[in-house]
């Protein structure tokens, strides 16, 4: 067990937030001391003995020089993922990140705040992962790539070397982005697809090779199967 030298507040109370809290609790220097949610959406007072407090109250209840915060917001809506991170970034707390002890991240890489790099990930040399990016289990980001802020790489995805993933993009399960590509803002690459071309912003691509399917400039990227809507 890694010694606990820091205290952490998790923004979110869904099962997804609980899962990420478990990662911090079992595989980081952070002790999770509270969950928080906007008062209008708070549904419980505690989770496994840990208090759930109103976001509006945390700056009066917890000292910002002793606690950090992490926005554990999933990707059913990537714009919501961005907006709620921006909300906690305005608070007085430092913002944490989690990098699994079972991930391989080269020392030359830079990883921003409110980022996840889960078990089995490989992040090769000279890679930049900006703030609020979630790199899920087994994803690979090859050398000299950039993953711009608020983007999500699903499990098993691959980003080729010298490629740039545009802000607020989502790369689906086991999808591949070839090397030397530029992906526009809010690119959605479907699960299992293989992308061989640059992309337009606000557009979904699917297939092998991936082709543009539709655009989503009005709604942003929304992944919300009915079976998941109430499970976080």
N, C-alpha and C positions, 0 to 999 in steps of 0.2 A: 504494500500500500504506500503510495506517495505521501509524504508528510503534508499536512494541511497548514499552509502558511498564509492563505488569503481567504476572504469571505466573499460569497457571490450571491447576488439576487438574480433570479431567472424571471424575465418578463414573458409571461404566458403561463397557462394552467392546463393546456390540452394534454392528451396523451403524448403528443410529439414533444412538447416542452418537458414532460416528465422523463421521456427517453433521453433527451439531451442533458437534463439534470443528472441522470444516472452516469452518463459519460464523464461529466465533470467530477462527480462524487467519487468515482472509482478509479479514475485515470488522469488526475490532474492535481495541482497544488491547491485547488479551490474547494472549500467547504460550502455547499449550498445551504444558506441559512433562511431563505425566504423565496417564495414565488410572488409575483405581483401581476395584476391585471387592472385595466381601466374599471373603475367602480361600476359603471353601467353594465359591464360584461362579466364581473366576478361572480362565480357560481358556487364557490365553496370557501370555507374558512381555513382549511388545512389539507395538505396532501402528504400522506405517510408521516404525519407528525410535524411537518414543516409548514409554518403559517403561510397563508395566501392573503396578501394585503393589497389595498387599493394603490394603484400607481400614483394617484394624486397625493398619497400620504408618505411615500417612502423617503422623501428627502427630510421629513421631520422625524421619522422613526429610525433611520439608519444613517450613520455618519459616512459621508462620501470619502473621507480619508482612510476609512477602514473597510469599505465594501466596493466591489465592482459589480457591473451589471451585464447581462447578456440577453439579447432579444431572440428568444427561441420560437420564432415565427416560421411556420412551414411555407410551402410554395404552392398552395392552392390558388393564390393570386400573387404574382410576383410584384405587382405594384403595391399591394398591401405589405408584403415582405419588406419593401423599400421604405414605405411610409412609416411603419411602426419602428423600424430601426432609427429613422431620422428623429422620431419622437424621443427615444431614450438617449440618443446622442446629444440632445440639448440639455440633459440633466447634468448634475454636478459629478456624477459617478464616472470613474474610468470604465471603459468598455472592454470586456474580456474577449478572448478567442480560445478555441479548443483545437489542439492538434494531437491526434491519437499517438500514443507511444508505439503503436503498431503501423504507423505511416512512415514512409521514407521521404523526407523533405531535405533537399540539399541546403547546406548552410548559406549558399549564395542567394537563396530565394527571399523575397519579402512577402509577408502575409499581413494583411491589415487587421483592423479590429472587427469584432463580431463575425469572425470567420470560423468555419468548421472544416477540418481536414480529418476524415474518419479512417478507421482501420483499413489497411490494404492499399491506401492511396500511394501513388508515386508522384512527387513533384520534382522535376528535373532542374538542373542548374539554371540560374539567371531568369527564373520565372517570377512574375509579379502577380499576386492575387490581391485585388483591392478589397476595400471594406465590405463587410456583409455578404461575402460569398460563401456558399455551402458546397463543399467538395465531398461527395458521398462515397461510401465504401467501395474500394477497388477502382476508383477513377484514376486516370493517368493524365498529367499535364506535362507535355514534353518541353524541352529546353527552350529558353528565350521566348516563351509565350506570355501573353497578358490575359488575365481574366478580369474584366472590368467590374466595377462595384455592383452589388446586388444580384449577381448572377449565380445560377445553381447548376452544378454538374451532377447528374444522377449517377447511381451506382453503375460501375463498369464502363462509363463513358471514356473517350480518349480524345485529347486535344493535341494535334500534331505540332511539331516544333515551329517556332516563329509565327504562330497564329495569334490572333487577337479575338477574344470573345467580347462582343459589345455589351454595354451596360444593360442590366436587367434581362439577360438572356437565360434560357433554360435548354440544356443539352440532355436529351432523354436517355433512358436506360440503354446501355450498351451501344450508344450512338458514337460515330467516329467523325471527327473533323480533320481533314487532311492538313498537311503542313502548309505554311505560307499563306493562310487565308485570313480575310478580314470579315468578321461577322458584324452586321449592323445591330444597333440598339434593339432590344426586345426580339431577338431571333429565337424562335422555338424550333428545335430539331427533334423530330419524332423518334421514339424508341427504335433502336436497331438500324437507323438510317446511316448512310455514309455520305458525307458532304464533301464535294470536290470543287466547289465554287464559292466565291464571296457571296454574301447575302445582303438583301435589302432589309432596312429596319422594319420592325413591326410585322414580320412575316413568318409564317410556319413553313418548314420544309420537311418533306418525308420521302422515303424510298432509297433505293440503291441503284444509281446515284440519286441523291436527294434533289427534288424539284420543289419549286414554290407551290404551295397548296392554297393558302388564303392569307389575308392580312388581318391584323387585330389592333390597329391604331386606336380604336375607340375604347376597347376594353382592357388592353394589355393581355398578358399571358395568364389564362385561368385554367387550372387543372383541378377540377372538383367533382370527381365521380360521386354519385349519390351515396354510395356505401361509405365514403370517407367524410362526408360533409359534417357529421356530428362527432367525429373521432379525432380531429385535430391533425 
